[in-house]
Amino acid sequence: MWRIEEHRNVDRELSSRRVPLEILKRYEKWKDIAMLSGPQGLRAIRGFRDEALSGEWEGYRSSRLNEQWRVIYQVVADAVLVRVIRVTAHDYRRS
């Protein structure tokens, strides 16, 4: 069983940006799968198109919630932890 840790800005992003209900539901399902199966479970579901990021986001991964929205996260293997950094409308600029 994996532990999901959300950055303090994730809750703010999800509530203040008027995120569509469909995205909120997909994010909850993403968290369920990540908690039960970890990164391997996310990679097994083709719809998420889970992939490693490069450039200034090297060391992080991205999963699609739909064509526009992504979850950016980091895997901390020694702690069996998935650290969600952002849920974003495909904006990879670091803030």
Residue pairs with C-beta under 8 A, 6 or more apart in sequence:
1 35
1 36
1 80
2 34
2 35
2 36
2 37
2 38
2 80
2 81
2 82
3 35
3 79
3 80
3 81
3 82
4 31
4 34
4 35
4 81
4 82
4 84
5 81
5 82
5 83
5 84
6 83
6 84
7 83
7 84
7 85
7 86
9 86
10 84
10 85
10 86
10 87
13 19
13 86
13 87
13 88
14 24
14 27
14 87
17 89
19 69
19 87
22 66
23 65
23 66
23 69
23 87
26 65
26 66
26 69
27 65
27 71
27 87
30 42
30 48
30 63
30 65
30 71
31 84
33 41
33 42
33 45
34 41
34 42
34 73
34 82
35 82
37 44
38 75
38 80
38 82
39 50
39 61
39 75
39 82
42 48
42 50
42 63
43 50
47 64
48 63
48 64
48 65
49 63
49 64
50 61
50 62
50 63
51 61
51 62
52 60
52 61
53 59
53 60
53 61
53 62
53 72
53 92
56 94
57 72
57 92
57 94
59 74
60 72
60 73
60 74
60 85
61 72
61 73
61 74
61 75
62 70
62 71
62 72
62 73
63 70
63 71
63 73
64 70
65 71
65 87
68 89
68 90
69 87
69 88
69 89
69 90
70 86
70 87
70 88
70 89
70 90
71 84
71 86
71 87
72 84
72 85
72 86
72 87
72 88
72 92
73 82
73 83
73 84
73 85
74 82
74 83
74 85
75 81
75 82
75 83
76 82
76 83
